[in-house]
Amino acid sequence: MTQAVTNYAKVLFEAETPIEEIKEALEICKEHAQVVKVLSSPAVPYEQKERLIEKLFPAKAKALVATLCKNGSIKLLEPIVKAYQSLIYKKKEVLEATLYYVTKPSDERMEELKKNLCEKYKMKDVSFTLVHDAKLVGGFIVRIGDLEYDYSISRQISHMRQALNRTEVK
């Protein structure tokens, strides 16, 4: 994450800008690639860009989009949203985790996992990003920042292979 992304996220956080409106601005950009091209183009006069921003974007997101547009940084919107969301989670004591799975865990299993992570990290809640990954064969992996908890079948198979390779066959 760049310093610029961090700075924008902090300004949004301190101004208590509604995250929903910033996310809506990101969705507009994702759904309409042409909008991003126009806002990024040095050939389009800024006045035209301002009119487009005024028409398309939520009220509380307009200033951010206009500033990013002026600075030629509209492509930073997605990492800014992620950094801003992280600041909000941190304030609310919500742990961010990515769960990689083959078969999505049941609601009961997710609650148990959430409870265990809240206790371990002394947080009030966990926000999971769920990612389907067939390469795991079974089980799951939980990634929190740089830490990874691997409970996958593929890891167990790998460990068994290593153990078998270390033993001599007589």
C-alpha positions in Angstrom: 0.0 0.0 0.0 1.4 3.4 -1.0 1.6 6.4 1.3 -0.9 8.2 -0.9 -3.5 5.4 -0.4 -2.9 5.5 3.3 -3.2 9.3 3.4 -6.5 9.3 1.5 -7.9 6.6 3.7 -7.0 8.5 6.8 -8.6 11.7 5.6 -11.8 9.8 4.8 -11.7 8.1 8.2 -11.2 11.4 10.1 -14.0 13.1 8.1 -16.2 10.1 8.9 -17.2 9.8 5.2 -19.8 7.1 4.8 -17.9 4.0 3.5 -21.0 2.9 1.6 -20.8 6.0 -0.7 -17.1 5.4 -1.3 -17.8 1.8 -2.1 -20.7 2.9 -4.4 -18.2 5.1 -6.3 -15.9 2.2 -6.7 -18.7 0.0 -8.1 -19.6 2.8 -10.6 -15.9 2.7 -11.8 -15.8 -1.1 -11.9 -19.1 -1.4 -13.8 -18.4 1.4 -16.3 -14.8 1.2 -17.6 -15.5 4.1 -19.9 -16.0 6.4 -16.9 -12.5 5.6 -15.6 -11.0 6.2 -19.1 -12.7 9.6 -19.3 -11.6 10.5 -15.7 -8.1 9.4 -16.4 -7.7 11.0 -19.8 -5.5 14.1 -19.9 -7.3 14.9 -23.3 -10.6 15.4 -21.5 -11.0 18.9 -20.0 -11.4 18.9 -16.2 -14.7 20.8 -16.5 -16.2 17.9 -18.4 -14.9 15.5 -15.8 -16.4 17.6 -13.0 -19.8 17.4 -14.8 -19.5 13.7 -15.1 -18.6 13.3 -11.4 -21.5 15.6 -10.4 -24.0 13.4 -12.4 -22.7 9.9 -11.5 -21.2 9.8 -8.0 -22.7 9.9 -4.5 -22.6 13.2 -2.7 -20.0 12.2 -0.1 -17.7 10.5 -2.7 -17.6 13.4 -5.2 -14.8 15.3 -3.5 -12.6 12.2 -3.3 -13.2 11.3 -7.0 -12.6 14.9 -8.1 -9.3 15.0 -6.1 -8.2 11.7 -7.5 -9.1 12.9 -11.0 -7.1 16.1 -10.6 -4.1 14.2 -9.4 -4.4 11.6 -12.1 -4.9 8.9 -9.5 -8.4 7.6 -10.1 -6.9 4.0 -10.2 -6.1 4.3 -6.5 -9.8 4.2 -5.6 -10.0 0.5 -5.0 -6.9 0.3 -2.7 -8.2 3.5 -0.9 -11.5 1.7 -0.2 -9.7 -1.3 1.2 -7.5 0.8 3.4 -10.4 2.9 4.6 -12.4 -0.3 5.4 -9.4 -1.6 7.4 -9.3 1.6 9.5 -13.0 1.3 10.2 -12.5 -2.4 11.2 -9.6 -1.6 13.4 -11.6 1.1 15.3 -14.5 -1.4 15.7 -12.2 -4.2 16.7 -13.0 -6.3 13.8 -10.4 -8.8 12.5 -10.0 -9.1 8.8 -9.4 -12.7 7.6 -9.5 -14.5 4.3 -10.9 -18.0 4.3 -9.8 -20.2 1.4 -12.0 -23.4 1.1 -13.1 -26.1 -1.3 -16.5 -26.7 0.3 -17.9 -23.6 2.1 -18.0 -24.3 5.8 -21.4 -24.5 7.5 -22.8 -21.5 9.4 -22.0 -23.3 12.7 -18.4 -23.9 11.6 -18.0 -20.3 10.6 -19.4 -19.1 14.0 -17.0 -21.5 15.8 -14.1 -20.2 13.7 -15.1 -16.6 14.3 -15.4 -17.2 18.1 -11.9 -18.9 18.2 -10.3 -16.0 16.2 -12.0 -13.4 18.3 -10.6 -15.0 21.5 -7.1 -15.5 20.0 -6.8 -11.9 18.7 -8.9 -10.2 21.3 -11.4 -8.8 18.8 -15.1 -8.3 18.9 -15.8 -9.7 15.4 -14.3 -11.2 12.3 -14.9 -10.1 8.7 -14.2 -13.0 6.3 -13.4 -12.7 2.7 -14.4 -16.1 1.3 -12.4 -17.5 -1.6 -13.1 -20.8 -3.3 -9.9 -22.8 -4.0 -10.2 -26.3 -5.5 -6.4 -26.9 -5.2 -6.8 -27.4 -1.4 -8.5 -30.7 -2.1 -10.4 -30.3 1.2 -10.2 -28.4 4.5 -9.4 -24.7 4.5 -6.8 -22.0 5.0 -7.3 -18.8 7.1 -5.0 -15.9 6.3 -4.8 -12.9 8.6 -2.4 -10.3 7.4 0.9 -12.2 6.9 -0.1 -15.2 9.1 -1.6 -18.3 7.6 -3.3 -21.2 9.3 -3.4 -24.1 6.9 -5.9 -26.9 7.7 -6.1 -28.1 4.1 -5.9 -31.7 2.8 -3.3 -30.6 0.2 -1.0 -29.5 3.1 -1.5 -32.8 4.9 -0.7 -34.7 1.7 2.4 -32.7 1.2 3.6 -33.4 4.8 3.0 -37.2 4.2 5.0 -37.1 1.0 7.9 -35.3 2.8 7.8 -37.9 5.7 7.8 -40.8 3.2 10.7 -39.3 1.3 12.7 -39.0 4.5 12.2 -42.7 5.5 14.4 -45.3 4.0 12.8 -48.2 2.3 14.5 -51.5 3.4 
